[in-house]
C-alpha cells in the first residue's frame, strides 16, 4: 500500500498519537509546562536586553547607585534563569524519553508481530534495511532532535514577537533622501533584519540542500557497517577455524570504504555550508552595530538604547535565521524520520499485501478436527511460479511423517504452516486444539540465565526447576543441570550439538501435540538422533511429528514419507 501523503503528514500520523496515548494527561501537562517555561525563557531574554540598556546608561552617566542597582537586578535574573533553565531541561528530557519509549513500542509492536520481522527479511530491502539501526538509532534521533527543533522553532517565534516591537520602537523614524526625493522610514532596523535574514535563509537553504541527501546516504552506510561488524562477531568461531580473517578484513574494509565515499560526499555538502556560515557569522556580528550606530553618533539616542538596539537586532535576526542555523540538525532529523517511516511503511505494505487473501496465497484455517490437512497445496516464490509439488495429505495425532525432497522446500512448507510463507496456492487446515511447536536447525537461546533460555518462549515460572534438571539428564546434558542460574551468552558458549539437545528439552517442557523438526537434530550421530526421537515419542506418546533430516537412520523412526 503506497502512501501519497507528504513527509510531515506521514510523520504526524506516525508520532502524533503520542499526545493521545494512555498517559496523555501527564504528556499534555509536560507539553504545556514546557511551553510555559519557554515563554519564561523569552521573558528572561527581554529582561536582559532591558538590563543592558539600563547598565550602559548608568555607565555613561557614571552613576554608582545606578550600577549597584543593576548588580542587584542581575543577581535576581541570575537565580531566576538558573531555576527556569534547569526545570526546562528536566521537563524536556522527560517528554523526550516518553516520546521515544512510546514510538519504539509502536514500531517494535508492528515489527514483532505474527512473524513480520522475519517476512520483512524476505522482501526487497531498499527502504527498510537494518531495522535494528532504524529502531535503536533513528527513533532516538527522530524524537530527541524533533523535540529540540520544535522547542527552538517555538522559541524563535516568541523571540520574534517579543523583540520586533522593541526594535521597532528603538529604531524610531529615519529620514532617507534619494536624489530629490525624501522618505521617512519607521522601524528601519526591523526592515534591515527581515531583508538580511530572508536573503541569508534563501542562500543558506540553496547551499545546504545537498546535505540532506548526503546525510541519508551516510547514515545508511554507517548502519550497514555496524551490521557487518555484528555478523562478523556472531560468526567469530567459524571465521577463526577457517582462517577467514583476511576475507573478513577485506569485507569490513569494503563496507567502511562505502562510508569513506559518502563521507567525502557529505564533506562537499558541509563545505558549502561552511563557506556560507563563515561569511554569515562575520556579517551578523558587524551588521547590528553598524546599522544602529548612526543614530547614536547623531545624538538621537544614548549608549543604553544603542546597546539594547544591537541586542534586539541580534535576537530578531537569530529568530528569523532559524532555518539557516538549524540546517544540519534538520537534515539529520529528516533523514532519521524517513528511515523510520521506510520501515513502518514497509511493514504496512506487507500487512496490506497479506491481508488481501488472493488466489496466489496459501489459506490457513483452524478447525476442531485433530488433523493437519493439505488440500492442493503448492509452494510458490514471491510471484506465482510454483516451486514444489502439489500436496494432498492428512496428518493425524500420533503420526510420524518424514519430508522427502529438497530441505529448502520442506522448510518453506513448515513456514507456510506457521503462517510465515503465504506465497503459493491451496488450503491448509490446522487443528484448533493442541499447540504447534517448530524446531529450527539452530534453536534461539536468548542471553540471560540458562534456565530462562531453555524455558523460552515461556517464563521460568511455568516449569519447575527439578523437571528441567531431569530432562537435561535424559538428553545427556547432565553437566548443565547445576548451571541453570548461570547467566551468559549461551549461543556462543554451547556447541551446535548441545544447542540442539537443549532444543529438545524445550519441546519436552512445552509438551505440544504437533512438532515440526527442521534438521534440528542433524548435528547428533545417527544413533543419538534416533535416541532423541524415541525420547520425544516416549515423553509425549500422542505427538504428531513432521521431520526434515539428512540422517538415513531416522527414516526407520517415521511411519511414512511425504514427498514435496
JOCOR-V624074 format. One record per residue. N is the residue number from 1. RES is the residue in one letter. PHI is phi in degrees with one decimal (NA if undefined). PSI is psi in whole degrees, 0 to 359 (none if undefined). BURIAL is 1 if it has 24 or more other ideal C-beta (glycine too) atoms within 12 Angstrom, else 0. Layout:
n=<N	N>
res=<RES	RES>
phi=<PHI	PHI>
psi=<PSI	PSI>
burial=<BURIAL	BURIAL>
This chain:
n=<1	2	3	4	5	6	7	8	9	10	11	12	13	14	15	16	17	18	19	20	21	22	23	24	25	26	27	28	29	30	31	32	33	34	35	36	37	38	39	40	41	42	43	44	45	46	47	48	49	50	51	52	53	54	55	56	57	58	59	60	61	62	63	64	65	66	67	68	69	70	71	72	73	74	75	76	77	78	79	80	81	82	83	84	85	86	87	88	89	90	91	92	93	94	95	96	97	98	99	100	101	102	103	104	105	106	107	108	109	110	111	112	113	114	115	116	117	118	119	120	121	122	123	124	125	126	127	128	129	130	131	132	133	134	135	136	137	138	139	140	141	142	143	144	145	146	147	148	149	150	151	152	153	154	155	156	157	158	159	160	161	162	163	164	165	166	167	168	169	170	171	172	173	174	175	176	177	178	179	180	181	182	183	184	185	186	187	188	189	190	191	192	193	194	195	196	197	198	199	200	201	202	203	204	205	206	207	208	209	210	211	212	213	214	215	216	217	218	219	220	221	222	223	224	225	226	227	228	229	230	231	232	233	234	235	236	237	238	239	240	241	242	243	244	245	246	247	248	249	250	251	252	253	254	255	256	257	258	259	260	261	262	263	264	265	266	267	268	269	270	271	272	273	274	275	276	277	278	279	280	281	282	283	284	285	286	287	288	289	290	291	292	293	294	295	296	297	298	299	300	301	302	303	304	305	306	307	308	309	310	311	312	313	314	315	316	317	318	319	320	321	322	323	324	325	326	327	328	329	330	331	332	333	334	335	336	337	338	339	340	341	342	343	344	345	346	347	348	349	350	351	352	353	354	355	356	357	358	359	360	361	362	363	364	365	366	367	368	369	370	371	372	373	374	375	376	377	378	379	380	381	382	383	384	385	386	387	388	389	390	391	392	393	394	395	396	397	398	399	400	401	402	403	404	405	406	407	408	409	410	411	412	413	414	415	416	417	418	419	420	421	422	423	424	425	426	427	428	429	430	431	432	433	434	435	436	437	438	439	440	441	442	443	444	445	446	447	448	449	450	451	452	453	454	455	456	457	458	459	460	461	462	463	464	465	466	467	468	469	470	471	472	473	474	475	476	477	478	479	480	481	482	483	484	485	486	487	488	489	490	491	492	493	494	495	496	497	498	499	500	501	502	503	504	505	506	507	508	509	510	511	512	513	514	515	516	517	518	519	520	521	522	523	524	525	526	527	528	529	530	531	532	533	534	535	536	537	538	539	540	541	542	543	544	545	546	547	548	549	550	551	552	553	554	555	556	557	558	559	560	561	562	563	564>
res=<X	X	X	X	X	X	X	X	X	X	X	X	X	X	X	X	X	X	X	X	X	X	X	X	X	X	X	X	X	X	X	X	X	X	X	X	X	X	X	X	X	X	X	X	X	X	X	X	X	X	X	X	X	X	X	X	X	X	X	X	X	X	X	X	X	X	X	X	X	X	X	X	X	X	X	X	X	X	X	X	X	X	X	X	X	X	X	X	X	X	X	X	X	X	X	X	X	X	X	X	X	X	X	X	X	X	X	X	X	X	X	X	X	X	X	X	X	X	X	X	X	X	X	X	X	X	X	X	X	X	X	X	X	X	X	X	X	X	X	X	X	X	X	X	X	X	X	X	X	X	X	X	X	X	X	X	X	X	X	X	X	X	X	X	X	X	X	X	X	X	X	X	X	X	X	X	X	X	X	X	X	X	X	X	X	X	X	X	X	X	X	X	X	X	X	X	X	X	X	X	X	X	X	X	X	X	X	X	X	X	X	X	X	X	X	X	X	X	X	X	X	X	X	X	X	X	X	X	X	X	X	X	X	X	X	X	X	X	X	X	X	X	X	X	X	X	X	X	X	X	X	X	X	X	X	X	X	X	X	X	X	X	X	X	X	X	X	X	X	X	X	X	X	X	X	X	X	X	X	X	X	X	X	X	X	X	X	X	X	X	X	X	X	X	X	X	X	X	X	X	X	X	X	X	X	X	X	X	X	X	X	X	X	X	X	X	X	X	X	X	X	X	X	X	X	X	X	X	X	X	X	X	X	X	X	X	X	X	X	X	X	X	X	X	X	X	X	X	X	X	X	X	X	X	X	X	X	X	X	X	X	X	X	X	X	X	X	X	X	X	X	X	X	X	X	X	X	X	X	X	X	X	X	X	X	X	X	X	X	X	X	X	X	X	X	X	X	X	X	X	X	X	X	X	X	X	X	X	X	X	X	X	X	X	X	X	X	X	X	X	X	X	X	X	X	X	X	X	X	X	X	X	X	X	X	X	X	X	X	X	X	X	X	X	X	X	X	X	X	X	X	X	X	X	X	X	X	X	X	X	X	X	X	X	X	X	X	X	X	X	X	X	X	X	X	X	X	X	X	X	X	X	X	X	X	X	X	X	X	X	X	X	X	X	X	X	X	X	X	X	X	X	X	X	X	X	X	X	X	X	X	X	X	X	X	X	X	X	X	X	X	X	X	X	X	X	X	X	X	X	X	X	X	X	X	X	X	X	X	X	X	X	X	X	X	X	X	X	X	X	X	X	X	X	X	X	X	X	X	X	X	X	X	X>
phi=<NA	-83.0	-89.5	-111.2	-69.8	-70.4	-58.5	-68.5	-63.0	-62.7	-66.7	-63.8	-64.3	-77.7	-102.4	-62.3	-59.2	-54.1	-77.6	-116.6	-77.7	-58.3	-95.4	-62.8	-65.0	-69.1	-65.5	-68.0	-61.0	-66.2	-65.7	-63.6	-63.8	-64.8	-62.8	-62.3	-66.5	-64.9	-63.7	-66.0	-61.4	-65.1	-60.5	-62.8	-61.2	-65.7	-60.1	-63.8	-63.2	-68.1	-63.2	-60.3	-61.4	-65.9	-62.7	-71.1	-64.8	-64.0	-66.4	-65.1	-87.8	54.1	-100.5	-68.2	-59.8	-64.8	-66.1	-64.2	-61.8	-67.7	-64.7	-63.1	-64.1	-61.8	-60.7	-65.3	-63.1	-58.2	-65.1	-63.7	-65.3	-62.8	-63.0	-66.3	-64.0	-65.2	-62.3	-60.8	-61.9	-62.5	-65.8	-63.6	-69.0	-65.0	-67.6	-64.5	-68.4	-65.5	-66.4	-63.8	-60.5	-65.0	-66.6	-60.3	-61.9	-63.1	-71.4	-64.0	-63.3	-73.5	-71.4	-91.4	-142.0	52.4	74.4	-62.5	-60.0	-79.2	-64.0	-63.9	-71.0	-86.7	-92.9	-61.4	-105.2	-60.8	-113.9	-145.6	-73.1	47.7	-59.9	-61.2	-67.0	-65.4	-77.2	-77.3	-96.3	-70.8	-65.6	-60.1	-66.4	-59.8	-85.7	-63.1	-67.8	-61.8	-65.2	-62.0	-67.8	-63.6	-65.0	-65.6	-66.7	-63.8	-59.3	-66.4	-64.4	-64.4	-60.9	-62.9	-66.3	-75.7	-95.2	-65.0	-65.1	-62.6	-68.2	-62.9	-67.0	-65.9	-69.2	65.0	-124.6	-113.3	-97.8	-118.9	-113.1	-124.5	64.2	-96.0	-104.0	-122.1	-123.3	-115.0	-111.2	-89.6	61.2	-61.0	-66.7	-64.6	-66.5	-62.4	-65.6	-66.8	-64.2	-62.0	-66.1	-63.5	-63.6	-64.8	-65.5	-62.7	-65.2	-64.7	-65.1	-65.5	-75.7	-95.9	-58.5	-66.4	-67.0	-60.6	-64.7	-64.6	-65.8	-61.8	-64.0	-65.8	-62.0	-65.8	-68.1	-63.2	-65.1	-62.8	-66.5	-61.1	-63.0	-62.7	-63.7	-63.5	-63.5	-63.2	-64.8	-64.5	-111.2	-62.5	-64.4	-62.9	-64.0	-66.7	-67.1	-90.3	54.0	-92.9	-58.9	-63.7	-63.3	-66.7	-60.9	-64.8	-67.1	-65.9	-65.1	-63.3	-65.4	-74.8	-59.8	-63.9	-65.9	-59.5	-62.4	-71.0	-63.3	-63.5	-63.7	-68.9	-62.2	-61.5	-68.3	-64.9	-61.3	-63.5	-66.1	-65.1	-58.3	-66.9	-64.2	-62.5	-67.6	-63.7	-66.3	-66.9	-65.4	-64.4	-72.1	-91.1	-59.7	-59.6	-69.5	-67.0	-75.9	-91.0	-65.7	-55.5	-69.7	-69.6	-63.3	-75.8	84.0	-73.4	-130.1	-89.6	-65.6	-59.8	-60.3	-61.4	-63.6	-64.9	-63.7	-61.0	-66.1	-63.1	-61.9	-62.1	-66.0	-67.7	-62.8	-60.3	-66.5	-70.4	-93.6	-52.3	-60.9	-69.5	-66.9	-114.8	-57.3	-65.3	-65.0	-65.0	-61.9	-65.0	-63.5	-63.5	-59.4	-66.9	-62.1	-63.6	-69.4	-66.4	-62.4	-60.7	-66.8	-64.6	-64.0	-62.1	-67.8	-68.2	-64.5	-63.1	-61.3	-65.2	-63.2	-77.4	-82.0	-76.4	50.0	-84.9	-71.1	-96.2	-125.8	-76.3	-91.8	-115.0	-144.0	-94.3	-125.6	-77.2	-70.6	-81.8	-136.9	-113.1	-119.8	-113.1	-115.7	53.5	-85.0	-134.3	-81.8	-127.3	-81.4	-68.5	-94.7	-124.6	-77.5	-76.0	-126.0	-142.1	-71.7	-78.9	-110.7	-130.3	-159.4	-139.2	-117.3	-106.4	-57.3	90.9	-71.3	-126.4	-118.2	-101.2	-81.4	-112.5	119.3	-69.0	-61.2	-65.2	-69.1	-62.0	-62.8	-68.2	-63.3	-60.5	-65.1	-64.1	-62.1	-78.9	83.4	-95.5	-123.6	-83.4	-78.5	155.1	-139.3	102.1	-137.7	-119.6	-98.2	-108.9	-72.1	-69.6	-92.5	89.9	-74.0	-99.0	-130.9	-108.3	-111.8	-75.0	-57.9	-120.6	-63.6	-77.5	-121.6	-64.7	-64.4	141.1	-73.2	-62.5	-57.2	-66.5	-64.2	-70.9	-74.0	-50.8	-90.1	-81.4	-82.7	-63.5	-70.1	-77.3	-135.2	-72.0	-64.6	-63.9	-67.3	-63.5	-61.3	-64.6	-67.5	-59.5	-65.0	-67.6	-98.0	64.6	-124.8	-59.7	-64.8	-95.0	-61.7	-97.1	-115.0	-63.1	-89.1	-71.0	-105.2	-179.2	-80.4	-65.8	-65.4	-93.3	-73.1	-88.9	-77.7	-60.1	-62.3	-64.1	-62.6	-69.0	-66.3	-64.5	-59.7	-69.2	-57.9	-59.9	-63.7	-64.4	-68.8	-81.9	49.2	-76.0	-92.0	-134.6	-122.7	-118.8	-104.2	-107.1	49.3	-82.8	-130.2	-73.3	-79.5	-81.6	-67.7	-52.9	-65.4	-68.5	-63.4	-62.1	-61.4	-67.6	-65.1	-65.8	-63.0	-61.7	-67.4	-68.1	-73.6	-126.8	-57.0	-96.6	-71.8	-95.4	-124.2	-118.8	-124.7	-119.0	-148.5	-104.2	-91.5	-60.2	-66.4	-67.0	-61.2	-68.2	-72.0	-85.6	-86.5	-158.2	-113.7	-124.0	-89.0	-123.4>
psi=<105	126	142	7	153	173	309	324	317	318	319	320	325	310	341	321	352	323	355	15	185	324	33	329	312	326	314	325	314	325	314	320	321	320	315	316	326	320	323	324	320	319	319	318	319	317	319	320	317	323	319	317	314	322	312	330	319	320	319	326	356	46	109	317	321	322	319	319	319	329	318	318	321	320	317	318	319	311	315	320	320	315	314	315	317	313	319	317	315	313	318	317	324	318	321	310	329	318	317	317	315	312	321	317	319	313	315	323	324	322	313	61	120	37	13	326	326	317	330	329	342	346	171	136	29	316	4	34	164	59	331	315	322	322	314	312	312	325	322	312	318	322	312	308	329	314	317	314	319	318	313	326	314	319	318	323	314	321	317	316	324	319	345	313	321	314	327	315	316	331	328	209	128	152	125	124	125	104	239	5	140	132	148	118	120	143	42	328	328	315	321	316	322	312	316	314	321	314	317	320	315	314	318	316	323	317	335	1	319	345	324	311	318	322	319	315	318	315	324	315	325	318	320	320	317	319	319	318	319	315	322	316	319	331	29	324	313	320	317	318	326	359	46	18	321	318	317	321	319	319	318	322	318	321	320	331	324	324	318	317	315	331	319	320	318	325	319	320	318	327	318	317	321	320	314	313	322	312	322	318	322	313	319	330	320	328	317	312	323	326	325	337	330	323	326	317	324	352	11	326	159	182	323	304	329	310	320	322	317	314	318	320	314	318	320	317	319	317	316	338	15	315	321	315	338	21	312	316	321	318	316	315	313	320	314	321	317	325	321	315	324	317	313	315	324	318	322	323	318	315	317	319	318	339	352	337	54	180	349	20	144	125	141	141	132	131	168	343	137	55	157	114	136	121	105	43	129	132	137	166	197	343	235	11	122	135	12	167	161	132	125	107	165	129	128	169	132	349	148	108	132	125	124	150	199	133	326	325	320	320	319	326	316	318	325	318	322	354	14	340	89	352	117	204	159	190	135	124	126	146	132	322	144	126	148	134	127	132	101	167	323	103	140	125	97	151	144	205	152	324	311	323	321	320	343	136	6	166	156	339	347	341	139	143	326	325	318	317	319	317	323	321	320	332	18	38	42	329	342	356	329	9	18	332	357	136	136	171	85	333	334	329	318	150	167	318	317	321	318	325	320	326	322	321	318	317	314	329	317	340	59	166	342	121	133	111	113	89	34	355	16	345	348	163	156	320	316	326	315	320	317	323	320	323	319	316	324	315	327	81	323	18	140	132	130	127	144	118	156	5	116	324	336	341	326	334	328	154	329	173	151	111	130	none>
burial=<0	0	0	0	0	0	0	0	0	1	1	0	0	1	1	0	0	1	0	0	0	0	0	0	0	0	1	0	0	1	1	0	0	1	1	0	1	1	1	1	1	1	0	1	1	1	1	1	1	1	1	1	1	1	1	1	1	1	0	0	0	0	0	0	0	0	0	0	0	1	0	0	1	0	0	0	1	0	0	0	1	0	0	1	0	0	0	1	0	0	1	1	0	0	1	1	0	1	1	1	0	1	1	1	0	1	1	1	0	1	1	0	0	0	1	1	1	0	1	1	0	0	1	0	0	0	1	1	1	1	1	1	1	1	1	1	1	1	1	1	1	1	1	1	1	1	1	1	1	1	1	1	1	1	1	1	0	1	1	1	0	1	1	1	0	1	1	1	0	1	1	1	0	1	0	0	0	0	0	0	0	0	0	0	0	0	1	1	1	1	1	1	1	1	0	1	1	0	0	1	1	0	1	1	1	0	1	1	0	0	1	1	0	1	1	1	1	1	1	1	1	1	1	1	1	1	1	1	0	0	0	1	0	0	0	0	0	0	0	0	0	0	0	0	0	0	0	0	0	0	0	1	0	0	1	0	0	0	1	0	0	1	0	0	1	1	0	0	1	1	0	1	1	0	0	1	1	0	0	1	0	0	1	1	0	0	1	1	0	0	1	1	0	0	1	1	0	0	0	0	1	0	1	1	1	1	1	1	1	1	1	1	1	1	1	1	1	1	1	1	1	1	1	1	1	1	1	1	1	1	1	1	1	1	1	1	1	1	1	1	1	1	1	1	1	1	1	1	1	1	0	0	1	1	0	0	0	0	0	0	1	1	1	1	0	0	0	0	0	1	1	1	1	1	0	0	1	1	1	1	0	0	0	0	0	0	1	1	1	0	1	0	1	0	1	1	0	0	1	1	1	1	1	1	0	0	1	0	1	1	1	1	1	1	1	1	1	1	1	1	1	1	1	1	1	1	1	1	1	1	1	0	0	1	0	1	1	1	1	1	1	1	1	0	1	0	0	0	1	1	1	1	1	1	1	1	0	0	0	0	0	0	1	0	1	0	1	1	1	0	1	1	0	1	1	1	1	0	0	1	1	0	1	1	0	0	0	0	0	1	1	0	0	1	0	1	1	1	1	1	1	1	1	1	1	1	1	1	1	1	1	1	1	1	1	1	1	1	1	1	1	1	1	1	0	0	0	0	1	1	1	1	1	1	1	1	1	0	1	1	0	0	1	1	1	1	1	1	1	1	1	0	0	1	0	0	1	1	0	0	0	1	0	1>
